[in-house]
Amino acid sequence: MNLYILTEERPKIEVLEHIIKQFLLDYKFCAFMDNLRILPLLKDSKFSFSYELIGVRSEQVHKIYLEIVSGKSSFVDYLVFFQKQKPTQEDTPLYVIEETKTDDSESRNTGVYQRISKFVYANYFYPESKKIMLYNLKVKQKEKPTQTSLFGTKILRTLGVEILGKDFENNDEILKPFSNIKAFIDFKSQMRRAPKGNTPITIKICDNKSGIKNISSNANINQQDKIQISARLVKNQRLAHDPNIGVISGIAGVLRKLGFKAEIEIISHGLNQAQIGNKNKFIHIANVLNLSLEGLEIPKIKPHKEYWHYEKKSEKLATIFIHLLVQNFSNARLIFENHAGCEKGYFITRENQAIALQKYENKALYKSGDKNAIVFIPDLILLDIENLEVINIEGKTYQNRYKGIKELNNYDFIENQYIKKYYPNCKIIRSLVLYGSEEKEIIEIEAHFLLNVKGDMILGIKAPKIFIFSLKNLLDFWKKND
């Protein structure tokens, strides 16, 4: 039997180690783990678009494979299968895992609220799979969790999600699920109110006769009542308020989990009918949980038939390949990553300190309408330690290569404010990495690597030394092991 780990993120060794240890613990398997590495799998000197994780030895697990996938809507970071054959849509994963590097010391909403909707949607497809929220923290955990973190974590636990990677040694209460609807609503009502001018998130029970209903016990709630949740959902004139979408999904999911079957209405949302489409992730979740929007019609749509698919089109197939190639076949190190559709990483300094990149060159200018006042960031930054080179990488599909060449001109700010500051003795190389087409050569001098749809790995004439060195090592490795 093989372990298959499907992800739309760049596979991270430390996360894979967490996953494998949890799997071994749950299934009481014995294994030795040492010097984990990710190998791109080649066939006839071409990339097969699969990876193998080596460094785990177990009598029960034959191979561990990694596959890059994408979701149709609100998709978690990892699906884990234990079976002989490569997973298909008909297979059920052992684990559904969401991973974040964000603690509520940095962002209360991103660390918990924005993750909840993913579990609510995934549960529709895989109700029997084990759900895990994995905190892969790069910064020190906040000693005293915020109210947002407490509420969000208890929502996750009520939805059956296990929490890994955080220390709750001095606060066991946070991991206790809500036992009934009254206790749930009471907890939310006791939280600090939103700042003046913001729409507060509230939960109220209404009946058809007297409006707002005060409840003294869980027995006072019946299926003729209606529950109203107030939360603003409009942002930039569209349905796009991710933190509130997450918390509404969680609140409604908990109410359904605790047995409430009647109407759940979202009020004070700020939307109009024209802003309601049928592709937004909230609309899918609203259909799954049978929610309504005050004054508006929610389109009735069926959830996607497929929760995920093997990725075949995205530029991240090339940038993730280069990342894992260099990381596992050279001594180079990662400085920053922001692969398409993946979580943005930290900038890693020479002293191995993780810092968040600023979003704007001039925030006031950006807010006034100048969209060029943001900080343009690449998909990947690598440090070639031996050659003292920093490679600043933009990823694009082959058909968008000329757009990528133009975007290479956007990186003066990040280079001047970050790379030159923390790596002053290094030469900076701007590099375009491409995916797609059946081309077997690169004409554009700015393009340093092409991974085509056939799996051919093609270097540009000015490819960085670390690309050439790493690819040679990969090819030599498979020649020796064929």
Secondary structure as UniProt FT lines:
FT   STRAND          2..7
FT   HELIX           13..27
FT   STRAND          32..43
FT   TURN            44..45
FT   STRAND          46..57
FT   STRAND          64..71
FT   STRAND          78..83
FT   TURN            89..90
FT   STRAND          95..100
FT   TURN            104..106
FT   HELIX           109..113
FT   HELIX           114..125
FT   TURN            127..128
FT   STRAND          130..135
FT   HELIX           147..158
FT   TURN            159..160
FT   STRAND          161..164
FT   TURN            169..170
FT   HELIX           172..175
FT   HELIX           181..189
FT   TURN            196..197
FT   STRAND          202..207
FT   TURN            208..210
FT   STRAND          211..212
FT   HELIX           218..220
FT   TURN            223..224
FT   STRAND          226..230
FT   STRAND          234..235
FT   TURN            236..237
FT   STRAND          238..239
FT   HELIX           242..257
FT   TURN            258..259
FT   STRAND          264..267
FT   HELIX           273..275
FT   HELIX           281..289
FT   STRAND          291..293
FT   TURN            294..295
FT   STRAND          308..310
FT   HELIX           316..329
FT   STRAND          333..337
FT   TURN            340..341
FT   STRAND          347..348
FT   TURN            350..351
FT   STRAND          354..355
FT   HELIX           363..367
FT   TURN            368..369
FT   HELIX           371..373
FT   STRAND          380..384
FT   TURN            385..388
FT   STRAND          389..397
FT   HELIX           398..400
FT   HELIX           401..407
FT   HELIX           408..410
FT   HELIX           412..414
FT   HELIX           415..419
FT   HELIX           420..422
FT   TURN            424..425
FT   STRAND          427..435
FT   TURN            445..446
FT   STRAND          447..451
FT   TURN            453..454
FT   STRAND          457..459
FT   TURN            461..462
FT   HELIX           465..481
//
